[in-house]
């Protein structure tokens, strides 16, 4: 996205990727009839397209930026959180409502539609691999993202389906933030993109986080507020601590 959109920086590319991923997840949430394709769209495509770790990393940089006064840093951090979370919730809500138009009240999707979706995403994967083949860093990025996605799926499968609290998503985002913070501070730049953008981008997920907040808010508003606050604040504290330790070590 950053390469396709002229003038897009890291923050803008994250926002656009999170918007698209959250919208797709909301739209596909209405299709509960083709389990395999639904899992591929929701856990694989949308979960890997969006990134919780990248968003958290950028906002943590605001906190540790000593060039700004504490008040300015606090206001910028609040603005950043509100923008990212608001964009995700808006996109998911729009996608969820548009799913009623596509999938209606519940009839299974047609075989033709299902096959067409498989063809589209198979072609997308093949084109991605062909484009990435001449470039080792891009290929490493994609392989690392796939591995991160599998780890996230395993955590969600092990925890979310057996607990009322979305512990799998929480753990995936927490681990993604910690690894991303370590990658961008202590590791050699050669490994930053594959680990931080690739593995941590695939491991962490903004779309599932937003989806869980959206539906938890409908059932128990207080639970949604606690889950959202803990997820955001805990990861910000961990990332800020990692960055502060690195800065102190370098000095």
Secondary structure, 3 states (H helix, E strand, C coil): CCCCCCCCCHHHHHHHHHHHHHHHHHHHCCCCCCHHHHHHHHHHHHHHHCCHHHHHHHHHHHHCCCCCCHHHHHHHHHHHHHHHHHHHHHHHHHHHHHHHHHHCCCCCCCHHHHHHHHHHHHHHHHHHHHHHHCCHHHHHHHHHHHHHHHHHHHHHHHHCCCCCCCHHHHHHHHHHHHHHHHHHHCCCHHHHHHHHHHHHHHHCCHHHHHHHHHHHHHHCHHHHHHHHHHHHHHHHHHHHHHHHHHHHHHC
